[in-house]
């Protein structure tokens, strides 16, 4: 069988599925009336920009909080390490 013949056979085998898909797509209902007002776009854009500004403020606040928590954690770790060192020195001095 030549390549053209196999293409034709393949097409004929898939013709029923293609036909069903075409019928489904053509019968699919669509909205005739669009409920979007083009004048809403600038207002929506303004709202999005305000949300973005709030997001940036919240992000900076979270970064600040993260830095404070990290510093407190580091200080706590340093105090614990110093306490362990002192305990080890005291233990070695007793021995």
VOPATI-93928 format. One record per residue (C-alpha): x, y, z; residue in one letter. Coordinates in steps of 0.5 Angstrom, whole numbers, padded with zeros to 4 digits, always signed. Example, Ala and Ser with C-alpha at 12.3 -4.5 7.8 and 13.67 -1.06 7.14 Angstrom:
2
+0025-0009+0016A +0027-0002+0014S 
***
This chain:
95
+0000+0000+0000X +0003+0007-0002X +0003+0013+0003X -0003+0016+0000X -0007+0010+0000X -0005+0009+0008X -0007+0016+0009X -0014+0015+0006X -0015+0009+0010X -0013+0013+0016X -0018+0018+0014X -0024+0014+0013X -0023+0010+0020X -0023+0017+0023X -0028+0020+0019X -0034+0018+0024X -0030+0021+0030X -0029+0027+0026X -0036+0028+0024X -0038+0027+0031X -0033+0032+0034X -0036+0037+0028X -0043+0035+0030X -0042+0037+0038X -0038+0043+0037X -0043+0046+0032X -0049+0044+0037X -0045+0047+0043X -0049+0053+0045X -0046+0060+0046X -0048+0066+0049X -0051+0072+0045X -0051+0077+0050X -0044+0079+0053X -0045+0082+0060X -0039+0086+0060X -0038+0093+0060X -0032+0096+0057X -0032+0102+0061X -0031+0097+0067X -0024+0096+0065X -0021+0102+0068X -0024+0101+0075X -0022+0094+0075X -0015+0096+0073X -0015+0101+0079X -0017+0096+0083X -0012+0091+0081X -0007+0096+0082X -0009+0097+0089X -0009+0090+0091X -0002+0090+0088X +0000+0095+0092X -0003+0092+0098X +0001+0086+0096X +0008+0089+0096X +0006+0092+0103X +0005+0086+0106X +0011+0082+0103X +0015+0088+0106X +0012+0087+0112X +0013+0079+0112X +0020+0080+0110X +0021+0084+0116X +0018+0079+0121X +0022+0074+0118X +0028+0078+0119X +0026+0079+0126X +0025+0072+0127X +0031+0070+0124X +0035+0074+0129X +0032+0072+0135X +0033+0065+0133X +0040+0066+0132X +0041+0070+0139X +0037+0064+0142X +0042+0059+0139X +0048+0063+0141X +0046+0064+0148X +0045+0056+0148X +0052+0055+0145X +0055+0059+0150X +0051+0056+0156X +0053+0049+0153X +0060+0052+0153X +0060+0054+0160X +0057+0048+0163X +0063+0044+0159X +0068+0048+0162X +0065+0047+0169X +0065+0040+0168X +0072+0040+0166X +0074+0044+0172X +0071+0039+0176X +0074+0033+0173X 
***
